[in-house]
Amino acid sequence: MSADGNWKITMNTPMGARTMDVAIATSSDAFGGKIDSEMGTQELTGKIDGDTLTWSTDITNPMPMTLEFTVKVDGDKMTGKCKLGTFGISDLAGERA
């Protein structure tokens, strides 16, 4: 499994669908990269376990909270969940861009 590259991810949130562009560069059991979205650009670091990637990021818009991502990569597709602080869990899907 290689998650390296650029991804277009869509999350289904209580406020509607939100999209983001995510760049990932893996290194052994970890990865780094960046997220570009309507909330701005943020650096990201995370962990790799087989075909599963996990990371978290703090946002301030529309309100301060921590987003916790767990995704599975299958070729050029990505599916998973994002915990939206105290606002539940949203499904997400992505494709390699």
N, CA, C and O atoms as a GROMACS GRO file, in nm:
protein
  388
    1MET      N    1   0.084  -0.117   0.000
    1MET     CA    2   0.000   0.000   0.000
    1MET      C    3   0.088   0.123   0.000
    1MET      O    4   0.178   0.137   0.083
    2SER      N    5   0.061   0.211  -0.093
    2SER     CA    6   0.132   0.338  -0.094
    2SER      C    7   0.030   0.451  -0.094
    2SER      O    8  -0.052   0.465  -0.185
    3ALA      N    9   0.035   0.531   0.009
    3ALA     CA   10  -0.055   0.646   0.020
    3ALA      C   11   0.010   0.772  -0.033
    3ALA      O   12  -0.051   0.879  -0.032
    4ASP      N   13   0.135   0.761  -0.078
    4ASP     CA   14   0.207   0.879  -0.126
    4ASP      C   15   0.132   0.947  -0.240
    4ASP      O   16   0.076   0.882  -0.328
    5GLY      N   17   0.132   1.078  -0.235
    5GLY     CA   18   0.073   1.155  -0.344
    5GLY      C   19  -0.031   1.253  -0.296
    5GLY      O   20  -0.041   1.285  -0.178
    6ASN      N   21  -0.108   1.301  -0.392
    6ASN     CA   22  -0.212   1.400  -0.366
    6ASN      C   23  -0.348   1.336  -0.370
    6ASN      O   24  -0.376   1.252  -0.456
    7TRP      N   25  -0.434   1.377  -0.276
    7TRP     CA   26  -0.567   1.320  -0.261
    7TRP      C   27  -0.672   1.429  -0.255
    7TRP      O   28  -0.646   1.536  -0.199
    8LYS      N   29  -0.787   1.404  -0.311
    8LYS     CA   30  -0.905   1.491  -0.298
    8LYS      C   31  -1.001   1.415  -0.208
    8LYS      O   32  -1.050   1.308  -0.246
    9ILE      N   33  -1.030   1.470  -0.089
    9ILE     CA   34  -1.113   1.403   0.011
    9ILE      C   35  -1.239   1.484   0.035
    9ILE      O   36  -1.235   1.607   0.045
   10THR      N   37  -1.352   1.415   0.044
   10THR     CA   38  -1.480   1.477   0.078
   10THR      C   39  -1.532   1.416   0.206
   10THR      O   40  -1.544   1.294   0.218
   11MET      N   41  -1.564   1.503   0.303
   11MET     CA   42  -1.624   1.460   0.431
   11MET      C   43  -1.768   1.504   0.433
   11MET      O   44  -1.801   1.616   0.392
   12ASN      N   45  -1.856   1.417   0.481
   12ASN     CA   46  -1.996   1.451   0.499
   12ASN      C   47  -2.017   1.493   0.643
   12ASN      O   48  -2.026   1.407   0.731
   13THR      N   49  -2.024   1.625   0.668
   13THR     CA   50  -2.035   1.678   0.803
   13THR      C   51  -2.178   1.723   0.831
   13THR      O   52  -2.259   1.732   0.739
   14PRO      N   53  -2.210   1.752   0.957
   14PRO     CA   54  -2.342   1.806   0.988
   14PRO      C   55  -2.370   1.939   0.916
   14PRO      O   56  -2.485   1.978   0.902
   15MET      N   57  -2.264   2.008   0.872
   15MET     CA   58  -2.279   2.135   0.801
   15MET      C   59  -2.272   2.116   0.649
   15MET      O   60  -2.256   2.212   0.575
   16GLY      N   61  -2.284   1.990   0.603
   16GLY     CA   62  -2.277   1.962   0.460
   16GLY      C   63  -2.143   1.904   0.420
   16GLY      O   64  -2.054   1.886   0.503
   17ALA      N   65  -2.129   1.874   0.291
   17ALA     CA   66  -2.006   1.816   0.239
   17ALA      C   67  -1.893   1.918   0.243
   17ALA      O   68  -1.913   2.034   0.206
   18ARG      N   69  -1.777   1.875   0.287
   18ARG     CA   70  -1.658   1.959   0.291
   18ARG      C   71  -1.547   1.886   0.216
   18ARG      O   72  -1.528   1.766   0.236
   19THR      N   73  -1.476   1.958   0.130
   19THR     CA   74  -1.368   1.895   0.054
   19THR      C   75  -1.234   1.952   0.097
   19THR      O   76  -1.225   2.064   0.147
   20MET      N   77  -1.132   1.871   0.077
   20MET     CA   78  -0.996   1.913   0.109
   20MET      C   79  -0.898   1.843   0.016
   20MET      O   80  -0.923   1.731  -0.030
   21ASP      N   81  -0.789   1.909  -0.012
   21ASP     CA   82  -0.678   1.851  -0.086
   21ASP      C   83  -0.572   1.814   0.014
   21ASP      O   84  -0.531   1.896   0.096
   22VAL      N   85  -0.528   1.687   0.008
   22VAL     CA   86  -0.431   1.637   0.105
   22VAL      C   87  -0.310   1.582   0.031
   22VAL      O   88  -0.324   1.500  -0.060
   23ALA      N   89  -0.192   1.628   0.068
   23ALA     CA   90  -0.066   1.576   0.014
   23ALA      C   91  -0.001   1.490   0.120
   23ALA      O   92   0.014   1.531   0.235
   24ILE      N   93   0.038   1.367   0.081
   24ILE     CA   94   0.094   1.270   0.176
   24ILE      C   95   0.229   1.220   0.126
   24ILE      O   96   0.244   1.187   0.008
   25ALA      N   97   0.326   1.215   0.216
   25ALA     CA   98   0.457   1.155   0.189
   25ALA      C   99   0.488   1.059   0.302
   25ALA      O  100   0.505   1.101   0.417
   26THR      N  101   0.495   0.928   0.271
   26THR     CA  102   0.515   0.827   0.374
   26THR      C  103   0.664   0.801   0.399
   26THR      O  104   0.749   0.825   0.313
   27SER      N  105   0.690   0.751   0.519
   27SER     CA  106   0.825   0.710   0.558
   27SER      C  107   0.811   0.600   0.663
   27SER      O  108   0.786   0.629   0.780
   28SER      N  109   0.826   0.475   0.622
   28SER     CA  110   0.814   0.360   0.711
   28SER      C  111   0.673   0.355   0.770
   28SER      O  112   0.576   0.334   0.696
   29ASP      N  113   0.658   0.373   0.902
   29ASP     CA  114   0.526   0.362   0.965
   29ASP      C  115   0.468   0.498   1.002
   29ASP      O  116   0.381   0.508   1.089
   30ALA      N  117   0.517   0.604   0.935
   30ALA     CA  118   0.468   0.738   0.961
   30ALA      C  119   0.454   0.814   0.829
   30ALA      O  120   0.503   0.769   0.725
   31PHE      N  121   0.388   0.928   0.834
   31PHE     CA  122   0.377   1.010   0.715
   31PHE      C  123   0.364   1.157   0.754
   31PHE      O  124   0.329   1.190   0.868
   32GLY      N  125   0.391   1.241   0.659
   32GLY     CA  126   0.374   1.384   0.676
   32GLY      C  127   0.307   1.440   0.553
   32GLY      O  128   0.287   1.369   0.454
   33GLY      N  129   0.273   1.566   0.558
   33GLY     CA  130   0.211   1.629   0.443
   33GLY      C  131   0.140   1.755   0.482
   33GLY      O  132   0.172   1.820   0.582
   34LYS      N  133   0.039   1.792   0.400
   34LYS     CA  134  -0.038   1.911   0.429
   34LYS      C  135  -0.180   1.895   0.380
   34LYS      O  136  -0.209   1.817   0.289
   35ILE      N  137  -0.268   1.972   0.442
   35ILE     CA  138  -0.410   1.976   0.406
   35ILE      C  139  -0.441   2.118   0.361
   35ILE      O  140  -0.411   2.214   0.432
   36ASP      N  141  -0.502   2.130   0.244
   36ASP     CA  142  -0.554   2.258   0.196
   36ASP      C  143  -0.706   2.247   0.192
   36ASP      O  144  -0.761   2.160   0.124
   37SER      N  145  -0.774   2.337   0.264
   37SER     CA  146  -0.921   2.334   0.266
   37SER      C  147  -0.972   2.475   0.288
   37SER      O  148  -0.895   2.570   0.296
   38GLU      N  149  -1.104   2.488   0.299
   38GLU     CA  150  -1.163   2.619   0.326
   38GLU      C  151  -1.119   2.674   0.461
   38GLU      O  152  -1.135   2.793   0.488
   39MET      N  153  -1.063   2.587   0.546
   39MET     CA  154  -1.014   2.630   0.677
   39MET      C  155  -0.869   2.675   0.672
   39MET      O  156  -0.811   2.710   0.775
   40GLY      N  157  -0.809   2.674   0.553
   40GLY     CA  158  -0.670   2.715   0.537
   40GLY      C  159  -0.580   2.596   0.509
   40GLY      O  160  -0.627   2.487   0.476
   41THR      N  161  -0.451   2.619   0.523
   41THR     CA  162  -0.350   2.515   0.501
   41THR      C  163  -0.291   2.475   0.635
   41THR      O  164  -0.255   2.560   0.716
   42GLN      N  165  -0.281   2.343   0.656
   42GLN     CA  166  -0.224   2.292   0.780
   42GLN      C  167  -0.127   2.179   0.750
   42GLN      O  168  -0.150   2.098   0.660
   43GLU      N  169  -0.018   2.175   0.824
   43GLU     CA  170   0.074   2.063   0.816
   43GLU      C  171   0.011   1.944   0.888
   43GLU      O  172  -0.068   1.961   0.981
   44LEU      N  173   0.046   1.824   0.843
   44LEU     CA  174  -0.006   1.707   0.910
   44LEU      C  175   0.102   1.601   0.925
   44LEU      O  176   0.190   1.587   0.840
   45THR      N  177   0.094   1.528   1.036
   45THR     CA  178   0.178   1.411   1.060
   45THR      C  179   0.086   1.302   1.114
   45THR      O  180  -0.010   1.329   1.185
   46GLY      N  181   0.119   1.179   1.078
   46GLY     CA  182   0.035   1.069   1.124
   46GLY      C  183   0.109   0.937   1.125
   46GLY      O  184   0.230   0.931   1.102
   47LYS      N  185   0.033   0.833   1.152
   47LYS     CA  186   0.088   0.698   1.163
   47LYS      C  187   0.025   0.607   1.057
   47LYS      O  188  -0.087   0.629   1.013
   48ILE      N  189   0.101   0.505   1.019
   48ILE     CA  190   0.057   0.405   0.923
   48ILE      C  191   0.059   0.269   0.990
   48ILE      O  192   0.157   0.232   1.054
   49ASP      N  193  -0.051   0.194   0.975
   49ASP     CA  194  -0.059   0.057   1.025
   49ASP      C  195  -0.122  -0.027   0.913
   49ASP      O  196  -0.244  -0.031   0.900
   50GLY      N  197  -0.038  -0.092   0.834
   50GLY     CA  198  -0.088  -0.167   0.719
   50GLY      C  199  -0.146  -0.073   0.615
   50GLY      O  200  -0.074   0.011   0.560
   51ASP      N  201  -0.277  -0.087   0.588
   51ASP     CA  202  -0.342   0.001   0.491
   51ASP      C  203  -0.419   0.115   0.557
   51ASP      O  204  -0.498   0.184   0.492
   52THR      N  205  -0.396   0.134   0.689
   52THR     CA  206  -0.471   0.235   0.765
   52THR      C  207  -0.381   0.353   0.804
   52THR      O  208  -0.270   0.335   0.854
   53LEU      N  209  -0.432   0.474   0.778
   53LEU     CA  210  -0.364   0.596   0.818
   53LEU      C  211  -0.446   0.663   0.928
   53LEU      O  212  -0.568   0.666   0.922
   54THR      N  213  -0.377   0.717   1.028
   54THR     CA  214  -0.445   0.793   1.134
   54THR      C  215  -0.370   0.924   1.155
   54THR      O  216  -0.247   0.928   1.153
   55TRP      N  217  -0.447   1.031   1.175
   55TRP     CA  218  -0.390   1.160   1.208
   55TRP      C  219  -0.497   1.248   1.271
   55TRP      O  220  -0.616   1.220   1.261
   56SER      N  221  -0.453   1.353   1.336
   56SER     CA  222  -0.547   1.450   1.391
   56SER      C  223  -0.498   1.590   1.358
   56SER      O  224  -0.379   1.612   1.334
   57THR      N  225  -0.591   1.683   1.356
   57THR     CA  226  -0.558   1.822   1.329
   57THR      C  227  -0.654   1.911   1.407
   57THR      O  228  -0.771   1.877   1.425
   58ASP      N  229  -0.603   2.022   1.453
   58ASP     CA  230  -0.685   2.119   1.526
   58ASP      C  231  -0.733   2.227   1.431
   58ASP      O  232  -0.655   2.279   1.350
   59ILE      N  233  -0.862   2.261   1.439
   59ILE     CA  234  -0.917   2.368   1.358
   59ILE      C  235  -0.977   2.475   1.448
   59ILE      O  236  -1.004   2.452   1.566
   60THR      N  237  -0.997   2.593   1.391
   60THR     CA  238  -1.061   2.702   1.464
   60THR      C  239  -1.187   2.752   1.394
   60THR      O  240  -1.264   2.829   1.452
   61ASN      N  241  -1.209   2.708   1.268
   61ASN     CA  242  -1.323   2.753   1.189
   61ASN      C  243  -1.404   2.632   1.144
   61ASN      O  244  -1.343   2.545   1.081
   62PRO      N  245  -1.529   2.617   1.169
   62PRO     CA  246  -1.620   2.721   1.217
   62PRO      C  247  -1.614   2.739   1.368
   62PRO      O  248  -1.670   2.836   1.420
   63MET      N  249  -1.548   2.649   1.440
   63MET     CA  250  -1.528   2.663   1.584
   63MET      C  251  -1.408   2.577   1.622
   63MET      O  252  -1.373   2.484   1.550
   64PRO      N  253  -1.343   2.607   1.734
   64PRO     CA  254  -1.226   2.527   1.775
   64PRO      C  255  -1.265   2.383   1.806
   64PRO      O  256  -1.357   2.358   1.883
   65MET      N  257  -1.192   2.289   1.745
   65MET     CA  258  -1.208   2.147   1.776
   65MET      C  259  -1.094   2.068   1.715
   65MET      O  260  -1.022   2.117   1.628
   66THR      N  261  -1.078   1.946   1.761
   66THR     CA  262  -0.980   1.854   1.706
   66THR      C  263  -1.052   1.755   1.616
   66THR      O  264  -1.150   1.693   1.657
   67LEU      N  265  -1.002   1.740   1.494
   67LEU     CA  266  -1.054   1.640   1.400
   67LEU      C  267  -0.961   1.520   1.405
   67LEU      O  268  -0.839   1.536   1.394
   68GLU      N  269  -1.017   1.400   1.422
   68GLU     CA  270  -0.938   1.278   1.430
   68GLU      C  271  -0.976   1.186   1.314
   68GLU      O  272  -1.089   1.139   1.307
   69PHE      N  273  -0.881   1.162   1.224
   69PHE     CA  274  -0.904   1.086   1.102
   69PHE      C  275  -0.854   0.943   1.115
   69PHE      O  276  -0.747   0.918   1.171
   70THR      N  277  -0.931   0.848   1.062
   70THR     CA  278  -0.889   0.709   1.044
   70THR      C  279  -0.936   0.668   0.905
   70THR      O  280  -1.056   0.662   0.879
   71VAL      N  281  -0.840   0.638   0.815
   71VAL     CA  282  -0.876   0.604   0.677
   71VAL      C  283  -0.803   0.480   0.632
   71VAL      O  284  -0.694   0.448   0.680
   72LYS      N  285  -0.866   0.409   0.538
   72LYS     CA  286  -0.803   0.294   0.474
   72LYS      C  287  -0.777   0.330   0.328
   72LYS      O  288  -0.862   0.388   0.260
   73VAL      N  289  -0.657   0.296   0.282
   73VAL     CA  290  -0.618   0.322   0.144
   73VAL      C  291  -0.624   0.190   0.067
   73VAL      O  292  -0.570   0.089   0.111
   74ASP      N  293  -0.692   0.194  -0.049
   74ASP     CA  294  -0.703   0.078  -0.137
   74ASP      C  295  -0.675   0.126  -0.279
   74ASP      O  296  -0.766   0.173  -0.348
   75GLY      N  297  -0.550   0.115  -0.321
   75GLY     CA  298  -0.513   0.164  -0.454
   75GLY      C  299  -0.525   0.315  -0.461
   75GLY      O  300  -0.458   0.388  -0.388
   76ASP      N  301  -0.614   0.361  -0.551
   76ASP     CA  302  -0.634   0.505  -0.569
   76ASP      C  303  -0.758   0.555  -0.496
   76ASP      O  304  -0.807   0.664  -0.526
   77LYS      N  305  -0.809   0.478  -0.401
   77LYS     CA  306  -0.928   0.515  -0.324
   77LYS      C  307  -0.894   0.519  -0.175
   77LYS      O  308  -0.805   0.448  -0.128
   78MET      N  309  -0.967   0.602  -0.103
   78MET     CA  310  -0.950   0.616   0.040
   78MET      C  311  -1.090   0.627   0.102
   78MET      O  312  -1.173   0.703   0.053
   79THR      N  313  -1.116   0.551   0.208
   79THR     CA  314  -1.243   0.561   0.279
   79THR      C  315  -1.214   0.563   0.428
   79THR      O  316  -1.113   0.510   0.473
   80GLY      N  317  -1.304   0.624   0.504
   80GLY     CA  318  -1.281   0.626   0.647
   80GLY      C  319  -1.379   0.712   0.722
   80GLY      O  320  -1.489   0.741   0.676
   81LYS      N  321  -1.334   0.753   0.840
   81LYS     CA  322  -1.416   0.830   0.932
   81LYS      C  323  -1.333   0.944   0.990
   81LYS      O  324  -1.210   0.938   0.997
   82CYS      N  325  -1.405   1.048   1.030
   82CYS     CA  326  -1.342   1.160   1.099
   82CYS      C  327  -1.427   1.193   1.221
   82CYS      O  328  -1.546   1.222   1.208
   83LYS      N  329  -1.364   1.189   1.338
   83LYS     CA  330  -1.433   1.229   1.461
   83LYS      C  331  -1.426   1.381   1.470
   83LYS      O  332  -1.318   1.439   1.466
   84LEU      N  333  -1.542   1.444   1.481
   84LEU     CA  334  -1.554   1.589   1.479
   84LEU      C  335  -1.568   1.645   1.620
   84LEU      O  336  -1.672   1.701   1.655
   85GLY      N  337  -1.465   1.630   1.700
   85GLY     CA  338  -1.473   1.676   1.839
   85GLY      C  339  -1.592   1.612   1.909
   85GLY      O  340  -1.603   1.490   1.913
   86THR      N  341  -1.681   1.695   1.965
   86THR     CA  342  -1.800   1.645   2.034
   86THR      C  343  -1.922   1.636   1.941
   86THR      O  344  -2.033   1.610   1.986
   87PHE      N  345  -1.900   1.657   1.808
   87PHE     CA  346  -2.011   1.660   1.713
   87PHE      C  347  -2.030   1.531   1.636
   87PHE      O  348  -2.091   1.531   1.530
   88GLY      N  349  -1.978   1.422   1.686
   88GLY     CA  350  -2.000   1.292   1.622
   88GLY      C  351  -1.890   1.255   1.524
   88GLY      O  352  -1.780   1.309   1.526
   89ILE      N  353  -1.925   1.160   1.439
   89ILE     CA  354  -1.830   1.104   1.342
   89ILE      C  355  -1.888   1.117   1.204
   89ILE      O  356  -2.005   1.088   1.181
   90SER      N  357  -1.804   1.162   1.110
   90SER     CA  358  -1.845   1.179   0.971
   90SER      C  359  -1.773   1.079   0.883
   90SER      O  360  -1.656   1.047   0.905
   91ASP      N  361  -1.844   1.029   0.781
   91ASP     CA  362  -1.782   0.945   0.679
   91ASP      C  363  -1.702   1.032   0.584
   91ASP      O  364  -1.733   1.150   0.565
   92LEU      N  365  -1.600   0.973   0.526
   92LEU     CA  366  -1.523   1.044   0.424
   92LEU      C  367  -1.480   0.948   0.315
   92LEU      O  368  -1.470   0.827   0.337
   93ALA      N  369  -1.456   1.002   0.199
   93ALA     CA  370  -1.406   0.925   0.085
   93ALA      C  371  -1.311   1.013   0.007
   93ALA      O  372  -1.329   1.134  -0.001
   94GLY      N  373  -1.212   0.950  -0.051
   94GLY     CA  374  -1.114   1.026  -0.130
   94GLY      C  375  -1.063   0.947  -0.248
   94GLY      O  376  -1.072   0.825  -0.253
   95GLU      N  377  -1.010   1.022  -0.343
   95GLU     CA  378  -0.946   0.963  -0.461
   95GLU      C  379  -0.813   1.031  -0.483
   95GLU      O  380  -0.795   1.149  -0.453
   96ARG      N  381  -0.721   0.953  -0.537
   96ARG     CA  382  -0.591   1.009  -0.568
   96ARG      C  383  -0.610   1.113  -0.680
   96ARG      O  384  -0.675   1.087  -0.781
   97ALA      N  385  -0.552   1.230  -0.659
   97ALA     CA  386  -0.570   1.340  -0.755
   97ALA      C  387  -0.459   1.339  -0.860
   97ALA      O  388  -0.458   1.424  -0.949
   0.00000   0.00000   0.00000
